[in-house]
Structures are given as C-alpha cells and as structure tokens.
Amino acid sequence: MFDAPSTPLVQFRSVHKAFGTYVAVKSLDLDIRRGEFLALMGPSGCGKTTTLRMLAGLEAPTSGSITIGGRVMNDVPPHRRDTPLVWQSLALFPFLSVIENVEFGLRMRGISPKERRERAMVWLDRMALAGFENRRIDQLSGGQRQRVALARSLVTEPEMLLLDEPLSALDAHLVIRMQGVLTRLQKELGITFVYVTHSQSEAFAMADRVVIMGHGEIEQIGTPQEIFRGPRSRFVAEFVGRNNILSGPVTAGIMQTPQGGIPVSAPDGQRDIVVAADRVTVSRDRPEGAALRAAFLSEEFAGTGIICYFETPDGAEWKAQVGEKQLAALNPESGQDFWLSWDSTNTHVMER
C-alpha cells in the first residue's frame, strides 16, 4: 500500500453538476491522493462518469471547485490539463500506425521527431509491443489495442491517468491480463490512477481505495476489504452483492424478525445488519445459534464456489456460498427446506 502524503493531488469541494433539471452530481467532496489507485464504482446513472469527465475538463461543474495540485481547474480546458484519459472505446486513430498513435501526444506538445520516436519505442517495449510499431490498428487484437491506448496516454509521463471502463470491451481472459498490466504499471510509475468501472471484481482487484456512488452522491469510500466486509448502508450492501440483510428491533442481543428472534452482535434499537453469503452455513438440521429456515430456489456457479439462493417464508431472498462437494452432499431440490446459520460475530451492523 502506498504512503499517503498530507496534501491530496485532487480536491473536489461541494461540486454540483446539473444538465438542465437533471442533477448528475450533487455536493461532491472528494480527495484523491498522490500515487493511489482510486476506483469510482456504482450503477448506471450514479454520477461516476460525470465526475471523471469533470476531472478531465470535458464537463465544467455547475458549482463548487475542482483543484489539481492546488490549482483551481474549473475553467481550464482539457488540453491544458495533464490528465490523459483512456476511453472505453480506446479512441485510437485507425489511419495512423501503432507508433504514430503512441507519438501523437508528444507531437501535439512539439517534441522533436527523434525524441518522440525514441520515447514511443520505449513505451512499446514496456507494453510488450516491440515489433508492432508499423502495424495498423485493425491488425491488432483487443488486448494489444488496449496496451497501445495505455502507451499513448503514458508516454507523456503524466502525474495522473484517468480510465473510463477501459476493460469493458475485452474478453474475460484479457480482462484478467490487463488488470495485471494496469496494477504493475501504476505501482512502477507511482502516478495516480482514477478508474471508472461498474465491475466490482475489477475495482476490488486493483484499487487502493474504492468510491461507491449512488444518485450523484458518495455512499462510501474505503479499501476493497472495508467496503466488502463493512458496507455502511443498505445501498452499498446491495450493490456489492452476495450480502444478506436483516432488519428489525434489537433488544439484549436478540433481533425480532418474521422468522422469530435471532441472536445478533448489535446494540439495542432498530438495526440493519449484513451477513455475507460466504459466512452462511447450509444444513438440513437446525443448528444452534443464529439460524432461519428457507426453501432452496436455485444455484449459480461463481468460480470459487456456488451461490445458492433461498427464500424465507416471508418472501425474503437469502444467498449462501458453498463448495462443490458440500452442494453435492446437500443435493438440494427446488422448494426443499434447509436451515441457514451463521456465527453472530460475523454480522455487520450498518450505520444507515
């Protein structure tokens, strides 16, 4: 993990962005640290891409301020900011060769032909694209095009790189490879990456911190572990997925639910708690401690395990992650009843 200096590289202060009557971002306060990998994540329409575009200078905030390196950037055009952006569509020039694409930013800065060719070749080598410099863009694979786009953005040696869902068009195996390329580059270069994605797996695999946005506002900021294990709100708990939520009044460590009293590690009062799917045990016989009865609905293969879906008598959906051997032993059929249980110390009490 990087060491965070006291002064952030980027500061959003009370940033508001409206398009007519539609408010895309409201009262946004966000610090982005030097040298960190920050992911902006949320559902469609949450404001993450608008936030990135304001940082790039492609949109101006309706109100509030954005500073980079201590300088207010609200009215600074994109070409005067050191904030290259890697697009989802890559936006490579099909009429230019690979090396001409990589050289483009240097040419716009007036770098001599000799120097820009040398610097472009260094980056092509770094991206394992040496020997491809004279190819046309349409002669490259998706992963190769992605690396050309990265080289074109990084050849100018910016202090910060912006990325707008850059892996969404790649095949699954290429996504994993490019995640490794991106994290290696970011650590080696020590520059700030601001990465917009709707993919939880991408954000959690690469980012130092993750910003969850909803309805134009920040719902939670934290490390992937903090957000996965400690969602602050129902919105975050539902968005990161595979969480089960219980709501009800708690008295002396017992939560009253439609399933009866369930022991929980929570203070007295009306509470919302989260139980992650990988902390739920499925059994045919009633265990001791926190448990409820639910009917099996279906299963979903999730790579490292199987997600089983259940429905309680009051209609609530529950999820449990089990291994293949355990699933084979349970041999569940649709509508069959099971007991779902968990250690009450593994519950997380949400703040709101």
N, C-alpha and C positions, 0 to 999 in steps of 0.2 A: 504494500500500500504506500502511496506517495505521502510525503510530508506537506501539509497544507500551510502555506505562509499566511500571515495575518491579513494581508490585503488581497481581496479577490481580484481576478483578472476582469471579470464581468459582473456588473451590478444592474439588476432590474429594480426600479423603485416605483411602486404604485403605477405600474404600466397597464394601460387600458387600451384595447383595440376594438373598435366597432366598425362594421360595414353597414352603413345605413342604420336600421333599427336592430340589426343582429350584433350581439356582443360576442366576439370570439375569445377575447382575453380580458379578465377584469381584476384590477387591483393586484397585479402580479409583483411580488417581491421575491427575488431570487439572486443568490450569489453563486458564481461559478469560479471555482478555484483554479489557480495556475497549475497546469500539469495533470489535471484529473481527467478521467474518462467519465463524462456525465451523460446518462441516457434520459431522454424525455419520452414517457410512455403513457398511453391512455387510449380509450376507444376513439373511433372516428368522430370528428367534431369537437374534441375536448380542448383544442387550442394549442396542441404541441407544435404543429407545423407552422402556424401563425407566429408562435413565439420564435421559432428558428428563423423564419423569414424576416422578422423584425431585427433579429441579431445580425443577419446578413445584410440588412439595409434594403431589402426588397419590399418591405412594408414599413411605413412610419407609424409609431404609436399615436393613438388619438390623444392620449395624455400620459403623464409620467415621464421618466427618463431612463435611458439605457447608456451606461458608461462602459468603455473598454479601456483598460489601462489608465483609469482615472479621467478619461476624456469623454464628455457627453457626445454621443454619436447619433442623436435623433435625426439630424438633418444631413448627415454625412452620406453621400451616395455609395453604392456597393463597390465601385471601382476604386474608391479611396479608403476602403477598409481592408485590413489584412485578414479577411475571413472567407477563404475559398470554400465553396460548397460542392459536395459530391451528391448529385441528384439520383433519385430512384431510377430515372431513365438514362443516367450517366451523361447524356448531352455531349457525347463525343462528336467530332466533326468527321463525317463519312468521306469527305473529299480530301482529307489530309491523311498522311501516313501515320503510323504509330508514333514515331519520333517527332513528327510535326505537331501532333496533338499535345505531346508532353512539353514541347518547347513553347507552346502558344502563350502561356502566361509570362514567360521570360521575354518573348518578343514584344509583348504589349508594354513591358517595362523598359524597353530599349536596350536590353542586354545584347552584346555583340554576338554575331552568328557563331563564332568559335566557342565562346564561353557557354552559350546556351546549349550547343550541341554536346559539349563535354558534360555539363550538368545533367542534361536529359539522359545521356548514356549511363551515368552513374545511377540514376534512379531506375532505369530499365533493368540494369543489372541487379539492383536491390530487389526489384519485383520479379526476378527470375524471368525477365522478358528479353534478355540479351539474344540477339539473332532475329528478333521480331520487328526491329526498328523500321524496316521498309515495307512491312505488311500493311494492307488496307484493313480498316476496322472490321469490315464484313468478313474478313478471313480469320477472325479470332473467335475463340469460344467465349461463353458468358463470363467465366472466371478471369480470362485474360483481359477482356474489356474492362472488367471491374478494376483490375490492377493498373491498367492504363489510366483510368479516371483518377485513381489514387495518386499515381505518379505525377499526373498533370497538376493536381492540387498541391502536392507536397514539394514539388521541385522549386517552388518559390520560397521554401522554408518559412512558412507562416508560424505565428505564435499560437494560432487556433485553427482547427479544421471543423467544419460543420458537415454533417452527413444526414441526408433525408431518406430514410428507409433504403439504404444502398444495396441491401441484400435481398429485397423482396422478390426480385425477378429471377433469382438464381435457383437451380435445382438444390434439393436438400443436402446432398453431399458437398456441393460447392459452398453452401452457406457455412457449414462447419469449418471448411478450409479457410474461408475468408475471415471468419471470426478469429482464427489463429493469426492470420496475417495482420489484421487490424490491431489486436491487442499487443502483438510483438512490436509493431511499428510505433504504437503510442508509447510504450514503455521505453523503447530505444531512443526515440526522439525527444521525449519529455514534453511534448506540446499538449495543449488542451484539446480534447475531442468532445464535441457536443453532438449527440447521436439521437435522432428521432426514430422511433420504431413502435409498432403495435405488437411486436413479438416479445413475450415475456422471456422466452429462452435466450434470445439474443441479448436483451438488456441484462439479465441476471448473469449470463456467462462472461460478459465483457466489462461492464461498468463498475467503477469505484462507488458511485452513488447513482440512485435512480430517483427520478421525479415522476410521481404519478399525478396526472392531470385529469380533471373531470369538470365539464361545464365551464371551461375557461379559467378554472382556479386550480391551485396546487392542493391536492388532497394529502400527500405525504412525500417527504424526502428522507432517504436513508440508504444504507447499504442494501444490497440484494437480500442478505440474511435478515436484516431488521425488518424489511418490508414483507418478506415471505413468512417469517415467524411471528411478526408483531404488527399486523395491519391496524391502523388507528381507527378506521371507520368501516362501516358495512360496505361502502362503495369500493374501497381498496380490497377488502376481503373477498368480495365477489369478483372483482376484476382479475386478481392474480389467480383465481380459480382453485379448485380442489380443496376448498375450505367448507366446513360445515358451521352454520351459525345457529346458536340457541339464544332466545330472548325470553326474559321473564324476571320476576322479582326474586331476589336472593335474601334469605334470612338464615343466619347462623350456618352459612356454607351450603345451603340447600336451595337450588333454583326450582321454582314451580313452573312446570311445562305441561302441555297437553298429555305428555307421556308419564306424568307424575313427578315426584320430587327427585332431582338429580344432584348428587354432590358436586360442587364446583369450588375452585380456589378463587373466590371473588368476594369483595366487600359487600355488605348488605345494601339493598336498594335495587332499582330497576337496572338490569345489566344486559349487555350483548356480549356473548363470548364466542370464540372461534376454536374449533377443533379441526386440525389439518387432517386430510384424508389418510396420510401416511402414518397417523397416530391412532387410527381406529382399528380395532380388532374385531373380526367377524367370527361368530361361533354359533353352534346350534343350541347349546345350553346356556342358560342365564349365568353370567359371571357375577362376581362381587363388584361393588363399587359403581361408578357411573356407567349406565347402560340403558339402551332403549331397544324396543322391538320394531323391526321394519321388514317389509317384503322386498325381495330381490326383483329388480327390474331388468337390468342389462349389464353388459361389461364392455370395457374399451381397452384395447391393448395400448400401453403407453411406453413401450420400450423397456424401461427399467422395472416395470411391473404392470399390473392390470388394475384399472379403476373400475370398481363395482358400484353400480347405482342402486339405491334402495329408496323405498317410500314408506314413511311412517303412517300410522292410521289417520293422522290429522292432515295428510297430504304433503308434508314436507319432504323434500328430496335430500338424501344423505349420500355421501361418497366415502368409499374406503379403498385404499390401495393395498393390494395383496400380491403375493408372489405366485408364479405359475403352479408350483407344487401345492400351495395352500388352496388355490382355486380348484385344482383337480380333486383334492381331498374333500372340499366342501360340495363339489358337483352341484352348484345351485341351479334351480329351475325357476322360470318366471312365476312370480306370485308366492314363492316359498318364503316362509318367515325365518329370520335369523335375529340374533342378538348382536348389536353393535356396542362396543365398550371402549373405554379409554381411561388412562390414568388422569385423574382430576388435576394433577400438577402440570399436565400438558395442555391445559386450556389457556387461552389468551383472552384477557378482558379488554375489549375495545374502549377507547376514550370517548367515542361519539358515534 
